[in-house]
């Protein structure tokens, strides 16, 4: 089945074994995210090895995404304890405490921006506090809900941001690790401005990495500086969990739609994350509201959907992917073409390649044919994806890194033509012919079907389309 919206899963204890990874790829997973906030290199190496072995065996390109923690504010170490609504607790500057009803905060800047009436959200909002007194190195707060306090949980001041460097010493080590393991993407957390992305790009260049950068949009500053961040990023994650810590919840759907639209305008993949099928952490079926949420994301024409806890720690990782695939297929079959047309009409056609890409898609849709593209540099396929093709688009390349990158793009199904040695070069006509034969052997294209063979020759600026019938 040809699916336009891609599926990315987070690997963790529930899915971190070969059999489950194999089944996930078999069910159509297009990318795996490793959350570097958990685990250690030895475990990550095992996962990477298993993913690459399984994807090679199944001849399926998948993207490998490393997610670095970034400059999170976390509380320090404290005894696990229950707190009740209307009780008061102390916030103190420090790494740890043994006192009950006391929360250590190891970052002094938090106290510098705290004010009376501020709302604190700890552990993704599971603990809610209201500030009633503030000092230079301590504060007092009233508890607004019954909750359990655990060490090292995230802390957010609602509506405010603690101005910390975008990259920490730990993050730099994780970048080095990601380069050494040749990951496809690195996701950077708490991006606030364009320069944050450029700093990470510069670090990766110095490390000799060819890794693409995904910027996670999860703060007010990121939304405010959205266009400039998208411009210098390779992809975007719409991190709804953290956005919900900085914006009122009713604003999130509008923000999600805006980020998706802006990403399309810049031709950068957008990925929706957090609580897509959250109930499937414990149950084998999603809730009705979760199904509606996924359908709406597909209608927003996002590139990919990212499962987190559902596949990392959930009881039903494979079933979650099956359900997500099923919901996407149903939604894609009912997309109103006017939605796609509006996106295309908003896109400025400035270059020959852009005009070629939209012309190719309109032609293929008009005659209802499949598109076969051979690429050496991955210039044309992202342009085609940007116009949200509603017909199958197959891309062949001899560069596996390009194929992995394209795995998360809307409407693109990439293949590495492994019969060509990596150190050899082939002509575009040869590349399309190899892709044609490969797809025919896999029965992705069948006798009598009409196909459009396409490629743009960078060296001559000649862009070709050949219409033919499968024989």
N, C-alpha and C positions, 0 to 999 in steps of 0.2 A: 504493500500500500504506500502510495506517495503522500507524504505529509509535509506541509509547508512550514508550520510552526515547530520549532525544535524542542527537544526535551533534554534538560541537564539535571543530573542527580548529584547530591552530596554523598560522598562515600564515608562510611563510619563503621562502628561495630556491627550494625545490622546487615551491611552490604559488603563488608571488607573481606570476602572470601571468593575464591575463583568461581565456584558454581553460581553464586548470586550475580557476580559481575558479568559472567557469560550470559546468564538469562536476561539481565538488564539490557545488554547490547543487542541480544537477539530480539528483544521486544522493541528496540528502536532508539535506545538512549544515544544522544548525539554528543554528549560531553559529560565529564566527571569533574566535580569540584572537590578539592581537598581543603578543608578548613584548618589552616595552620594555627588556629587558636587552641586546637586540641591535638594530642598525640606528639610523636617525635619522629625524626628522620628515618629510623629503622622501619617503623610501621608504614610511613608514607612510601618508602622504597618498595616495600612488598606490594602495596596497592598499585603503584605505577607499573611494576613488572606484570602483575596480573591483568591490568587493564590493557596493556600493550599486547600481551600474549593472546588474550581473548579477542580483541579487535582485529588482530592479524588473522587469526583462525577464521573469524566470521567475515573477513574482507569488508569491514565497516570502519570508516574513518570517524574517530571521536576526538574531541578537543579535551586537553588536560588543563584544568584551571587551578592554580594555587591562589588561595585567598589569605592575604596577610592581615593581621589584627589591626594595625594602625594605632594611632594615639588614643586609645580608649581610656576613659576615666573609670577605674574600678575601685571599689572599697577594699580595705585591707583584710587581714585575717582576724576572725572573731569566733567566739563559740556559737555553734548552731543554736538558735533560740526562736521561740514563738513571741511575736509582738501583737498587741491587740489595738484595735481602733480606740482613739482618744488618749492612749498613753503618750508620754513624751520620751524622746530619746536624745542622747547627746551625739554630736558629730565632732570628732577631734582630729587634728592633724597628726598623722602617724601611720606606720605600717601595720601595727597589730595592737590588739588589746584583749585582756581576759575579763574585762568588766562587762556585765550584762547591761543591756539597754544603751550600749555605747558603740558607735560605728566609726572605725578609723578610716580616714581618707588620706592617702599618701601624697596627694598633689595639692600644694599650698594655694595654687591659682584658683581652686574651687572656692576657697573662703574669700578671695579678693572680689569675686563677682556675685557672691550670695547676697540676697537682700530679703528683708522681711516680706513674707507672703509668697516667696518662691515655692514652686512645687518640685520636689525631687522624685524621680522614678528610678527605682533600683530593681535589678534583675528583670529587665525588659518590661517594667511596669507592674511586676507582681507585688512590689512594695511601694507604697505611695506615702510621702511625707510632706508636711507643710512647714516652712521655716517660721519660727516665732521669736527667735533671738539670734543675733549674729555678732561674733567677736573676731579678733584677728586670726586666731588659730582654732576656734571652736564655734559651734552653733548649737541651737536647740530646735527641735522640730516636734510637731505633733503627728502621731500616726493616724492615717486616714482609713486604713483597712487592716483586717486581721491578716497576718502573713507570717512567713518563716524567713529569718535572716540566715544567709549562707555567706561564707568568705568569698572574696574575689569576684563579686558580681558587678556588672556594669552599673554606672550611675550617670544619670542625665538630669540636668536642670532644665525643666520644660521651658522652651522658648529662648534658651541661651546656649552659647557654645563656649567651651574652655579652649582658648587659643593655644594649641600645642603643635609642635612640629609634625608635619604629615608623616614622617618616617622616623621610626625609633631604631635603636641599635639592634634590637631583636629582628626588626623588619629587614634591616640590611643583610643580616645573616640568612634570612629566609629568601631574599632576592638572590643571593649567591647560590643557595641550594637550588632554587628554581631554574637558574641558568645552567647549573651543572647537570640537571636532570632533563634539560631541553623541553620544559613545559610549553604549551601553546600560548596560554594567557596567564597574566598575573592580575588579580583583582586587588585594588587598593582601597582601603577603608577611610571614611571620614574626609573625603576630598572636599575642599572648601572653595578652591579657586584654580584657575588655569595653571598657575605656577606650581601648585602641588603636583600636578601630573608631569610637568616638565622636569621637576626635580627627580622624580622616579625614572623618567625616560633617560635622563643624563646618567643616573647611577647604572641603569641597565646597559647603556652604551659603553660605559667604562668597564663593566664586567664582561663585555663581549657577548651579551645576550641578544637573541633575536625574538624575544618574547613580546607579545602584544599586550597592551594595557587595557584593563577594564576598570572604569571608574565607578565606584558605588555612590549613588546619589542618596544620601541619608540625612542631610542636615539642611537648615534654612539657608546657609551660605551657598551650599551646592545648588539648591533650587534657584536662588537669586542669580548665581553666576552660571546657570545651566548651559547656555549656548557656547560660552568660551571654554567650558570644560569638555563638552562633547566634541568641539572642534579639534582638540589635541589628543583625544582618547581614541582607542580602537574599538571600544564597545562600552556599553553602559548597563549597570545593574540598577533596577528600580527597587531599592531596599526598603520595602514597605514597613518592615518591623521597626527599624530605626527612624524612618520618617514619622511613624506614629508616636515616637517619643518627642518629636519636635513640632509637630503640627496636630491640630484637632483631627480626630479620626475621620470625621465627615469630609475633610479636605483631601484625603488620600486618593480617592478615585479620580478626582479632577487632576491632581498632580501626576498620577500615573499616566493618564491620557496625554497630558502635556509633554511629559518626558518622552513618551513613545513617539509622538508626532515630531518633536524636535530631532530626535535621533534619526528618524526616517529622512528628514530634510537634509541632514548631514551625511546620510548614507552609512550610519554606524549602527550595528546591531544593538537592540534593546532587549534586556532580560528581566522578566518580572520574578521577584523572589518573595518568599515568606508566607507561610500559612496557606498555600494553595489548596492542599488537601490535608490540613492539620489533623482532622479527626482520624485519618488513617494511620496516625502514629500508634493508635490503640485498637482501631476497628477496621474490618476488611472492606468497608464501603465508605465513600465520602458523604458528607451532608449535602442537602439540596442547595444550600447557600454557597457551598464551595464549588459545586458544579456551575452555578450561575456566575461566580467570580471568574472561573477559568474561561467560560464562554465569552465573557465581556473582554477579557484580556486578548483572546483570539480576534474578537471584533475590533480591538484597538490596533490590530495588525502588528503586534510585537513579534520579535524574531524568535524568542525562546522563553520557556517557562522553567524555573529552577525549583526543584524539590529540595528541601533542607532536612528537617527532622524526620520527615516521612521515610526517607531512605537511609539516613545516617543512624538513627536510633529507633526507628519505628519497627513494629512487629510485622509489617506487610510491605517491604520495599518493592518487590516485583509486582504485587497487586496494585500498588500506588501508580507505578508506571503504566500498567495496563489500563487503569481507569483514566489516567491523564491522556493517554493516546486515544482512548475511546471518545472522551469529551472533545478533544481537539478535532478529531475526524468529523464528529457531528456538527461542531461549530463551523468548520471550514466549508462544509457542504451547504451551509445556509448564509454564507457571507453575501451581503448585498453589494453588487458590483459598483454601485454609486460611491460606497466608502473608498474603494480602491481608486476610482476615477478622481475623486476629490484630492486624494494624496498626490496623484500624478499631476493634476492641474496646478497644485501648489509648488511643484518642483521646477526650478528654473533650469532650462536646458542651455548650458553655456558652451560645452565642448562637443567636438565631433563624437567622442566616445559616448557621451550621455545621449546624444541624439540617435546614435546607432543602437544603444541598449533599449531605449523606449520603442524605437521602430521595430526591432527584432521581436520584442514582447507583444506589441500590438498585432504584428503580422501572425505570429504563432497562435495567439488567442483567436484571431479572426478565422484561421483555417483549422483550428483545434489540433495542433501538432505538438509533439515533444521537441525540446531544444537540446542539442548536443554541442557543448563548447569545449574547446581545448585551450588551456591557458598556461603560459610560462611565468607570468608575473602577477597574476591575480588582479588585473586591472579591470577587466570587463565584468566578471561575475558579481562583485559587490554592487556595481551600477545596476545590473539587472535585478538583483535582490531589492535594491532601493525602490524600484517601481512595482514591487509586490506582484510578481508574476502569478497568474492563476492557472498556468499549465506547467507540467513537469519540466524542470531544467536540470540536466546532468552535466557535470563539469569534470573533465579529465585533466590530470597534470602529472608530471613526473617528479614533482616536488612534494613530498609527504607533508612538510610543514604547511604548505599552502592548503592542501586538502584538509588538514586538521583545523586550520583557521576557518575555512569556509563551512565547516560542519555546523556552525551555530547560526549561519545566515539564513534568513527567511527564503523558502522556495528553492534552495540550492542543494543538490545532492552530489557531493564530491567523491571522486575516486582517484586513488593513486595508481597510475599505470605501471605496475611493478615489473612488467616484462621489459621495461627500458631501464638499463643500469643508470643510477643517479649521476654518473660522470659523463653520460652521453647526452647529446642534444639531438632533437628531431624536429622536422618541419611541422608546421601547423596542420597541413593536410595529412601527414602521417599520424599526428596526434589524434585528430578527429577519427581517422580510420581505425586506430587502435581502440578508441572509446566505443565506436560503433560495434566492433566485433565483440568487445567485452560485454557490453550491455545486451547484445543479441544472445550471447552464450548464457547469460543470467536470466534471459527472458524478460528483461526490463523493457525492451522494445521487441515487437513481434511482427511477423509477416503481414504485409499490407498496410501497416501504420505509416502515416506521413511524419517525417522528421525535418527539422531545420538544423543544418550543420553551420556552426558560426565560430568566428574568431577574428580578432583584430591584430593585424601585423604592426607591431610597434615601430619596427624599423622603416616601414614604408608608409605608415598611416593609412593603409588600405584595410577596410573592414568588410568582411565577406559574409554572405548568407547563401547557403545552397539548400534548396528544397528538394527532397527525394523521398521515395517510398522504400520501406524495408522489404528486401527480397531475400 
